[in-house]
Amino acid sequence: MIHLMVHLVREVRLCGPVHFRWMYPFERYMKTLKGYVRNHHRPEGCIAECYVAEEALEFCSGYLNNMKSIGNPYERVDERIHTGRPLSRATSEVADAKLLDQAHLYVLRNTDAVEPYIEQHMLELKDLNPRASRNSTWLQTQHSRTFITWLKKEVEKRLANGEDICDSVRWLAKGPNFVVNKYSGFAINEYQFHTISRDESKTTQCSGVSLVAHAMQISSAKDSNPVYGAVTYFGRIKEIWDLDYRMFTVPVFMCDWVDSRGVKKDDFGFTVVNFDRLGHQTDRFILANQAKQVFYVQDQQDANLCVVGFTPHKMYKYGESDETDAILEFDATVDVTQDFALVDLDDDFSCRRLDGDDILV
């Protein structure tokens, strides 16, 4: 299908949007009709009988309560759409201490109830180190290194003083269990994610992820005045963890992220990534509900590069605000009277008919 899109470019430039003319809906529906055949000696009768039966059931279901439409995958969308569900059996392993701290720190930073504690910890660091706190890079590094221990002591101190602490903060401060459940697949936000090792044995690709985050950007290691802004990260899922905080669990993805120097735009406006240039080794985790799925197409001219493509989720509806809108959109405001649409074509044959008046399509 990716190869077919290359040949559709010329057709789009000549005649406009392809989906007004293509045969895909009819070909797909013919496959559905062929699936109705049970007796190959009477294919027409099988198709007619199954078609009438399905139409009758679909019509009657509109007058019955708690009925689901035929053919629509509603079972994929349930009450666990935002919490997620594993797609494989769990493998329990003792996690590496440094990686576990990375995952735990990321969960703390992305929990609303912990934000007041983060602000308090930053103020204490500035008060204790007034000169060094002018360096934002040092301040962030010191915060990342000491916040887990500081939060645990701070919550214990407040509990000893009789203060009321919400249950989520109490269990988050204690930290996750050293034994984590790992999965090879996870479904969340109407996407199905798999690890890189799982993708290697499949014909499909479900390990690509992207994340838009507000991050600190520095020009070099000596830069003391970083700039904060929205940055899009691209990577692939290495492992899927389910952190156990005893009263609840938090699924996270450990990813191999492409370094910012390995992401660029090519001459055609496509995003190209180089997985030989990995970075962000000290911040590899994201929450499962933050991930957006992408897929990577290997560049035919350079084996080290991959072109990024965005995939709509299972129940995608056109018109919603999503990255895929930019891909599915067609710009109908192009002036087709310009000669460039035909001059740039590298065809040897003429596009004009000789048996009648010229008509510009």
N, C-alpha and C positions, 0 to 999 in steps of 0.2 A: 504493500500500500504506500510506503514511503517513496519507493521508486516510481510509482504511478503519478505521484504529485508533480514530479519533474516534467512529465509530458503534458500535464494539464495547464502549465503556465502559458504556453502558446495559445491554447484554446481560450483561456481567460482574456488574454490581450486582444484576441480577435472578436470575441462574442460576448464578453462580460461574464457574470457569475455562472459557474458551471452547474450549480445545483438546480438551475432552472431547466436544464436539458438532460442531465445524466440519467442513466438507467438503473442506478443502484437500488432505489426503493422497490422497483419492480422485480429486479433480480433477487433481492432478499425475500420478497414476498413469495416468489416462485419456489424458493427453498422451503418456506413454511408450508405451502400447498403440497409439495412433494412429500413432506413429512407426514401428511395425512394418509398416504397410501399404505394400506395393509394387504390388500389383495391385488397383486400385480396384473392379474387378468382383467380387473375392473378398476383401473386407476381413476377414471372420471367419476364413477359412482362413489368411491371412497372419499375423493376430494369434496364432492357435493354434500355427502352425508355429514362429514366432520365439520365442514364450513357452516352448515345450517345449525348443527348441534352447538357449536361454539357461539354463534350469533344469538341463539335462543338463550343460552346460559348467561351470556353477557347482558342481554336485555332484562332477564329476570333478576339478576343480581342487583340491578338498580332499585328494585322494590323490596329488597331484603336488608335487614340491619346487620352490621358487622360483617359485611361481605367485601372481599378484595377482588379487584379486577383481574381478569385472566391475562396472563402474559407479562404483567408488570412485576419486577422483582422487589416487592414490598418487604419480603422477609429479610432483605439486606439492611433495611432501615428500621431499627428498633430503639428501645429506650437506652441502649448502650452506645448510641451514635457518637456521643462526645466523650464517653469514658473509654470506649474501645473494648475489643474482645480479641483474645489470642486465636491464631489460626493453626497452631501446632501444639504439641505437648510441651510441657515445661521441663527444662533441664536445670536443676538446682546446683549452683556452684558457689564457692567462696570467692568473692570479688577481690580484685587487687585494691589495696587500701587507697592508693593515689587516685585511681579511677573512680572509686566509690565516693571519695571526697569531692571530685569534680562534679559528679552527678548530683550529690546532695547539695552542694553550693548552688548549682543551677536551679534546683527545685526551690531553694530558699529565696533566691533572687526573683523568681517568677511567681511568688505567692503573695497575694495582696495583704494578708494579715501580718506578714513579716516586714513590710515596707517601713513602718515606724521604727522597728529595731535597727534596720539598715541605716536610716537617717541618724539615729542616736549614736550608732557606732562610728559613723563618719565624723560627727561632731566631736566625739571623744578623741578620735585620732588627730583632729586638727588642734584641739586644745593641748594635747600632750606633746605635739610636734609642730609648733606654730611656723617654724621656718621651713621644714621639710614638706609641710602640707601645701605649700604654694606650688609644688610640683604635682600636677594631677596624676601623672603616670605613677609616681611613687605612692600616692594616696590610694589609688585603685589596687595596686599590687599588695600593699599592706592590708587593705580591707579584705582582699580575697584570701590572704594567708591566715588571718586571725579571726575572721567573723564566725566560723563554725564553733570554735572553742568559746569565744566571747558570748555568743547567743545562749549556749548551754548554761554557762555560769549566770548570765543575766536572768534567765527564766527561773533557775533554781533560787536565786536571791529574791525575786519578786514573789515566788510561791511561799518562801519562808516568811516573808513579811505579810502574808495573807492577802496579797493582791489577786484579783480575778484574771486568769489567763485562759484564753479560748483553747479548746481541746486540740485543734489543729496545730497551733503553735507549740503546745506542750509536747506533742509527739514528734513534731518536726525537730524541736531542739534536742531531743534525745538521739536523733540520727537514725538512719535505716539499719536494718539487719545486715550483717556481713554476708549472709547467704542470700543470693538473689536468684530469682527465676528468670531464665533466658528462653526466648522463643525465636523461631525462624520466620514467623509471620505474625502480623497484627493488623486488624481492621479498625479504622477509626476515621471519623469525619467523612464517611462514605468513600474512603480509599482503602485499598488493600496493599499493605507494605510487606516486603520480604527483605531478608538480608542478602548481601552479595553472594555468599556461599550458596544460598537457596536459588538465586537467579542463575547460577552457573549450570545447574541441572535442568533449567526450564527454557522454553522457547520465548517466554514473555519476560518483560523487564519491569520489576516493581520495587527496586532498591533505590531509585533516584529520589532525592528530596531537595527542597529549597526552603529558605527561611529569610524573611525580611525582618531585620532587627535593628534597633538603635544601638550602635556600638561606638566605641572610642577609636578614632583613627589617628595614627601617628605617622609622621614621615620617616622617622628613624628611631633607633633605640635611645638617642639622646634628646629626643623631642619632649620638652616639658610642658608644652601647650597643645594638647590634643584637640581634635575637632570631633564633636558628636553629630552623628547623622544616620540616616537610614541606609543600611547596606544589605544587599541581597547576597546570600551565601548559597553555594551549590555543593552538594556532596552525595555520598552513597552510604546506605546503612550498613554498618559493620556488625553490630549486635543490637538486640532488643532486650532491654532489662525491665523488670517489674520490681521497683524498690518497695520493700516491705517496711512500713512504719508502724506495724503491729495493729493499729486500729484502721488503717487504710493503706492502699497501695498506689504508687504513682508510676505509670509506664513511661520510660524514656528511651530515646534512640541514641546509640553511640555511632557517630558518623565519621567518615573520612572526608574532611572539608577541603575544597580546592582553595589554595592561597589566592589572595586578592590579585597578585601579579599573574596568576594563571587564568584569569577571567578577562575576556575582551569581546569587542564587537567586530565582526568581519565587515567586508565591503558591502554586503547585502543586508546588514542590520541584524543578523542573527547573533545570539550569544554563544560564544565558543569557550569551552573550558579545557584545561590541560590537567589531567589527573596524575601526571608525573610531578606536578608542583603542589604538593599537599602542605597545609599549614594548620594553624589553630590547634596544635597538639595539646595545649593545656585547657582547651574549652571545646570538647568534642561532643558534648551531650546537648540534646534539646528535648523538650516535652513532646510526647507523642501527638498531643492535640494541636501543636504548633506547626507540624510538618505539612507541607504541600508537595504533592507528587509531581515529579518531572521524569522525562526519559531522555536518554542520550543516544544520539546517532553518530557513529564514527565518521569522521571526515575522510573522504576518499582520497584526498591529496596528502594528508598528514595523519598517520596512524595514531599519533599521540594526542590529537585533538578530537573533541566531541561537540556536536551541536546540540544545544538544549532545546527541548520541546516540552510544552506544558500539556498535561492531560486533564480533561474535565472529570469530575467525580461521577459516581454511578448514577446519581439522580440529577445530573446537571440540567438546568433549564436555561435556554438562551435568553439573554437580557439581564441576567444577574451580573453584578459587578464581580469580575474575576479576571485573573490573568488570561484565561482562555478567550475572553471577549476580544482581545486585541488580535488573536489569531483567527477567530471565526469571522471577524468583520471583513467586509469588502467595501472599498472606497468607490462609490458609484459617482463621484463628482469629477472623475477624470474626463478631460475633453478628448473624445474619441476622434475628433476631426484632425488632430495633430498627426503628422506623418511619422513620428518616431515609433508608433505602435506597429507599423508595418515595415519601416525601413530597417529596424534592428533585427528583424527575423532573418535567420540564416538559412532559409529554404531555397531550393533551386527551382521550385515550380511557382507558377503565378496563382494568386488568390482571386483573380477576376474571371468571371464567366464571359465567354465570347458570343453566346447565343441570345443576348438581350441587353437591355440598358444596365448601366452600372448602378449598383445599390450599395451604399456604405453601411455595413452592419456594425 
